[in-house]
Amino acid sequence: MSDTTEINAQSRVDVGKGASRRLRRTGLVPGIVYGAHRDPQMITLFHHKLVQYLEHESIFSTILTLNVDGKKQQVLLKDIQRHPAKPFIQHIDFQRVSAREKIRTNIPIHLVGEEIAVGVKMGGSVFHHIADVEVSCLPKDLPEYLDVDISKLEIGGAIRLSEIVVPKGVELPILAQGEDFDSPVVTISAQLMQDETEAEEGEEGLAAPGEVGGEDED
């Protein structure tokens, strides 16, 4: 999904729980767009169209064009409220963005080279500890995701947040909080190998039926 993705919406006047329920019964999703030093605006979107957009992971980390009654604005998708038991979207929030102001949003972390990683070839297991991370940047610099190359990672090795290569103009705000927040993004461990070996040894050590206590009695 590119930054030219356009989402159509309509403005709404009726607000409140009752109005929202009526909208949902007609296949619409209530929402709101706010930010950029402007008043919030209540909107509605077609549920079936919204579901199609949400099939793309990048919709959560891409600058979108929101077209409300023919007026376009640049936004980020900030929040989605889903029904707790049914596959329905109940509400959606968009945040306006300004080309001159930095934004903060979470983007996914993709692992690269997992199948050819040194540690994996040695029998280790990959543990992906952090699936996404908050970034700070101008809208024009926002990446859809961050690649983390683990092809050279050995058993017992780890790649931390501070080791991620980020594009120019992009920062990871959490790192400003100190070394304690420089968490491992991915590790390769031999633990599963050890567990499997111990399990196999335990199975081999079990006596077969009839072998305990000498010969079977008649």
Secondary structure, DSSP 8 states (H G I E B T S, - for coil): --TT-EEEEEE----SHHHHHHHHHTTEEEEEEEETTEEEEEEEEEHHHHHHHTTSGGGGGS-EEEEETTEEEEEEEEEEEE-SSSS-EEEEEEEE--TTS-EEEEEEEEEES-TT-HHHHTT-EEEE--SEEEEEE-GGG--S-EEEE-TT--TT-EEEGGGS---TT-B-GGGGG-GGG--EEEEEESHHHHHHHHHHHHHHHS--TT-TTSS---
